[in-house]
Amino acid sequence: MWLFYVDECGDDNMATADESAVRPALKPGVSDWFVLSAVGIPSHCRLTLAEELRRLKDRHFPGWRSRDWADTEIKGRHLRQASVRIAAGKPALRPIGYKQLGAEGIRSLCGDLGWILRKYRPIIYAVAIDKAAMLAKRSDHAPVGVAYACLQQRLALLVEQGDFRSGTFHKTRKALSYGLHTQPKFDLLLDKPVWVNAGLSDNEREIIQLADISAYTSAQACTGDACPMEAYYLWSEISSCMALNWKTHRLPGGGFTVYPRPASYPKGMQ
């Protein structure tokens, strides 16, 4: 069974500066993009991956287990802020646990996070909602609703086209069920991806940090109109884990979806 950890970047606010304008624009301070990212892992890897992340923190944030968890929370914006400031010869601002990191420390932290992604190979999806484009099209859909709908479509296709892509599973199940006096109700089985609430346990809290990094990095690709290649974004590792489109075998329309469909995807995206 696959467990999907979901996090977001940006806000889903569609407030406009002047609703009476012929071409309304988003109100200042409202984000142009809303990004939802899902990191999926097999259920049997859950505890091992969570412990791997805890050991990573043991190496980079000694004593973190006896402090407030938020002091050393791993988030995309924390990695960027710390990396940029340390490169400029300044200490990281926040959270407080990052202030002890030097140049080698932040590089090593990002490197270890990349290694975890390469080792566990989660399936990653990102859905980026271009709110300005939605506004221009006079769409009355809620960005968060569109994002979750697109994500669920992708995951449903993963189930159909992934391990079951040849249709063998469905054919076999149908054949084995033929002739039974009472047909099983297969829809009652939990054979679809599961959405995980990270507030339920410490393990979920650790793993969802990967979804935060993925959402933040995906948002940077959209706002900058190019895939961010700095090491602290972990784009190389994240993109290598993203699902490919089942027809084109590329990221656009597969692991990375922009809505409404753009004329082109961020530069450098294959």
C-alpha positions as CSV (number, residue, x, y, z in Angstrom):
1,M,0.0,0.0,0.0
2,W,1.2,3.5,-0.8
3,L,1.1,6.3,1.7
4,F,1.0,9.8,0.4
5,Y,2.2,12.8,2.5
6,V,0.8,16.1,1.2
7,D,2.0,19.6,1.8
8,E,1.4,23.0,0.1
9,C,3.2,26.2,-0.7
10,G,1.6,29.6,-1.2
11,D,-2.0,30.4,-0.4
12,D,-5.3,29.7,-2.2
13,N,-6.6,33.3,-1.8
14,M,-8.1,34.7,-4.9
15,A,-8.8,38.2,-3.6
16,T,-8.4,40.9,-6.3
17,A,-7.2,44.5,-6.0
18,D,-10.2,45.8,-7.9
19,E,-13.1,43.4,-8.7
20,S,-14.6,45.9,-11.1
21,A,-11.5,46.1,-13.3
22,V,-11.8,44.8,-16.9
23,R,-8.7,42.7,-16.2
24,P,-8.7,42.0,-12.5
25,A,-5.4,41.3,-10.8
26,L,-4.6,39.6,-7.6
27,K,-4.5,41.8,-4.5
28,P,-0.9,42.8,-3.4
29,G,0.4,40.3,-0.9
30,V,-1.6,37.4,-2.4
31,S,0.6,34.7,-3.9
32,D,0.5,34.2,-7.6
33,W,0.8,30.4,-7.2
34,F,-0.7,27.7,-5.0
35,V,1.3,24.5,-5.1
36,L,0.4,21.1,-3.7
37,S,2.9,18.3,-3.5
38,A,2.5,14.7,-2.5
39,V,5.4,12.3,-1.6
40,G,4.4,8.7,-1.7
41,I,6.2,5.8,-0.1
42,P,5.3,2.1,0.3
43,S,3.8,1.5,3.8
44,H,6.5,-0.9,4.7
45,C,9.1,1.9,4.4
46,R,7.3,4.3,6.8
47,L,9.0,3.6,10.1
48,T,12.5,3.1,8.5
49,L,12.3,6.4,6.6
50,A,11.1,8.3,9.7
51,E,14.0,6.9,11.7
52,E,16.4,7.8,8.9
53,L,15.3,11.4,9.1
54,R,15.7,11.4,12.9
55,R,19.2,10.1,12.5
56,L,19.9,12.8,10.0
57,K,18.8,15.4,12.6
58,D,21.0,13.7,15.2
59,R,24.0,14.4,12.9
60,H,23.2,18.0,12.0
61,F,21.3,19.2,15.0
62,P,22.8,17.6,18.1
63,G,20.5,17.7,21.0
64,W,17.4,18.4,18.9
65,R,15.3,15.7,20.5
66,S,15.2,17.6,23.8
67,R,14.2,20.9,22.2
68,D,11.1,22.2,20.6
69,W,10.6,20.2,17.4
70,A,10.0,23.4,15.3
71,D,13.5,24.6,16.2
72,T,15.0,22.2,13.8
73,E,12.1,21.5,11.4
74,I,13.4,20.9,7.9
75,K,11.5,23.0,5.4
76,G,12.3,24.2,1.9
77,R,12.4,27.9,2.9
78,H,14.6,27.2,5.9
79,L,17.2,25.4,3.7
80,R,17.2,28.3,1.2
81,Q,17.4,31.0,3.8
82,A,20.2,29.3,5.7
83,S,22.2,28.5,2.6
84,V,21.9,32.1,1.2
85,R,22.9,33.8,4.4
86,I,25.7,31.4,5.3
87,A,27.1,31.8,1.7
88,A,27.1,35.6,2.4
89,G,29.1,35.1,5.6
90,K,26.0,35.6,7.9
91,P,24.4,33.2,10.3
92,A,21.1,31.6,9.5
93,L,18.2,33.6,10.9
94,R,15.6,30.9,11.8
95,P,14.7,28.6,13.1
96,I,17.1,28.8,16.0
97,G,18.5,25.3,15.4
98,Y,20.0,26.4,12.1
99,K,22.2,29.1,13.6
100,Q,24.8,26.5,14.5
101,L,25.3,25.4,10.9
102,G,28.2,26.7,8.9
103,A,29.0,26.4,5.2
104,E,30.0,22.8,5.4
105,G,27.1,22.0,7.7
106,I,24.4,23.3,5.4
107,R,26.0,21.6,2.4
108,S,26.1,18.3,4.3
109,L,22.5,18.6,5.4
110,C,21.3,19.2,1.9
111,G,23.5,16.4,0.6
112,D,22.1,13.9,3.2
113,L,18.5,14.9,2.3
114,G,19.3,14.2,-1.3
115,W,20.8,10.9,-0.4
116,I,17.6,9.9,1.5
117,L,15.5,10.8,-1.6
118,R,17.8,8.7,-3.8
119,K,17.8,5.8,-1.4
120,Y,14.0,5.6,-0.8
121,R,12.9,6.7,-4.2
122,P,9.4,8.0,-3.2
123,I,6.9,8.8,-6.0
124,I,6.5,12.6,-6.0
125,Y,3.8,14.7,-7.6
126,A,3.4,18.5,-7.7
127,V,0.4,20.4,-8.8
128,A,0.9,24.1,-9.4
129,I,-2.1,26.4,-9.7
130,D,-1.5,29.6,-11.7
131,K,-4.0,31.8,-9.9
132,A,-3.4,34.8,-12.2
133,A,-4.2,32.6,-15.2
134,M,-7.3,31.3,-13.4
135,L,-8.4,34.9,-12.8
136,A,-7.9,35.8,-16.4
137,K,-10.1,32.9,-17.4
138,R,-12.7,34.0,-15.0
139,S,-12.6,30.6,-13.3
140,D,-14.8,30.3,-10.2
141,H,-13.0,27.1,-9.0
142,A,-11.1,27.2,-5.7
143,P,-7.4,26.7,-6.2
144,V,-7.1,24.2,-3.4
145,G,-10.0,22.2,-4.9
146,V,-8.5,22.2,-8.3
147,A,-5.1,21.1,-6.9
148,Y,-6.5,18.2,-5.0
149,A,-8.7,17.1,-7.9
150,C,-5.7,17.1,-10.2
151,L,-3.6,15.3,-7.7
152,Q,-6.3,12.6,-7.2
153,Q,-6.5,12.2,-10.9
154,R,-2.8,11.6,-11.1
155,L,-2.8,9.1,-8.3
156,A,-5.8,7.2,-9.8
157,L,-3.9,6.9,-13.0
158,L,-0.8,5.7,-11.0
159,V,-2.9,2.9,-9.7
160,E,-4.3,2.0,-13.1
161,Q,-1.1,2.5,-15.1
162,G,1.5,1.7,-12.4
163,D,1.7,-1.8,-11.0
164,F,-1.5,-2.6,-12.7
165,R,-0.7,-0.9,-16.0
166,S,-0.9,-4.0,-18.1
167,G,-4.4,-4.7,-16.9
168,T,-3.2,-8.2,-15.7
169,F,-4.4,-7.5,-12.1
170,H,-7.9,-6.7,-13.1
171,K,-8.1,-9.6,-15.6
172,T,-6.8,-12.1,-13.0
173,R,-9.2,-10.8,-10.3
174,K,-12.1,-11.1,-12.7
175,A,-11.2,-14.6,-13.7
176,L,-10.7,-15.8,-10.2
177,S,-14.1,-14.3,-9.2
178,Y,-16.0,-15.9,-12.0
179,G,-18.5,-18.5,-10.9
180,L,-18.7,-17.4,-7.3
181,H,-22.3,-17.3,-6.0
182,T,-21.6,-14.0,-4.2
183,Q,-19.4,-11.5,-6.0
184,P,-16.9,-9.7,-3.8
185,K,-17.3,-5.9,-3.5
186,F,-13.8,-5.0,-4.3
187,D,-14.5,-1.3,-3.9
188,L,-14.6,-1.9,-0.1
189,L,-10.9,-2.8,-0.2
190,L,-8.3,-0.2,0.5
191,D,-6.4,-0.6,-2.8
192,K,-6.1,3.1,-3.5
193,P,-3.4,5.6,-2.3
194,V,-3.9,6.7,1.3
195,W,-3.8,10.4,2.4
196,V,-1.8,10.8,5.6
197,N,-2.5,13.4,8.3
198,A,1.0,14.3,9.6
199,G,-0.4,15.4,12.9
200,L,-1.2,11.9,13.9
201,S,2.2,10.8,15.0
202,D,5.9,11.7,15.3
203,N,6.7,9.5,12.3
204,E,4.3,11.3,10.0
205,R,5.6,14.6,11.2
206,E,9.2,13.7,10.1
207,I,8.2,12.3,6.7
208,I,6.0,15.2,5.7
209,Q,9.1,17.4,5.8
210,L,10.0,15.9,2.4
211,A,6.6,17.0,1.0
212,D,7.3,20.5,2.2
213,I,10.6,20.7,0.4
214,S,9.1,19.3,-2.7
215,A,6.2,21.9,-2.6
216,Y,8.6,24.8,-2.0
217,T,11.0,23.8,-4.7
218,S,8.2,23.2,-7.2
219,A,6.8,26.7,-6.4
220,Q,10.3,28.2,-7.1
221,A,10.3,26.5,-10.5
222,C,7.0,28.3,-11.3
223,T,7.8,31.7,-9.9
224,G,11.2,31.7,-11.5
225,D,10.0,30.1,-14.8
226,A,13.0,27.7,-14.6
227,C,14.0,24.6,-12.6
228,P,16.0,25.8,-9.6
229,M,19.4,24.2,-9.7
230,E,21.0,25.4,-6.5
231,A,21.8,22.4,-4.2
232,Y,19.6,23.6,-1.4
233,Y,16.5,23.2,-3.6
234,L,17.2,19.5,-4.2
235,W,15.6,19.8,-7.6
236,S,17.8,17.1,-9.2
237,E,16.8,14.5,-6.5
238,I,13.1,15.6,-6.4
239,S,12.6,15.6,-10.2
240,S,14.2,12.2,-10.5
241,C,11.5,10.8,-8.1
242,M,8.6,12.5,-9.9
243,A,6.2,10.3,-11.9
244,L,6.4,10.5,-15.6
245,N,3.4,11.2,-17.9
246,W,2.0,7.8,-18.9
247,K,2.0,8.8,-22.6
248,T,4.9,11.2,-23.1
249,H,7.2,9.8,-20.4
250,R,8.1,13.3,-19.4
251,L,7.4,15.3,-16.2
252,P,4.9,17.9,-17.6
253,G,1.4,16.5,-17.1
254,G,2.8,13.6,-15.0
255,G,4.7,14.3,-11.8
256,F,4.5,18.0,-12.4
257,T,1.2,19.6,-13.4
258,V,0.4,23.2,-14.0
259,Y,-3.2,24.4,-14.1
260,P,-4.5,26.0,-16.3
261,R,-2.4,24.2,-18.9
262,P,0.4,26.6,-19.8
263,A,2.0,27.3,-23.2
264,S,5.2,26.0,-21.8
265,Y,6.5,24.5,-18.6
266,P,9.5,25.9,-16.6
267,K,12.7,25.9,-18.5
268,G,14.9,22.9,-18.0
269,M,12.0,20.5,-17.2
270,Q,12.1,17.3,-19.1
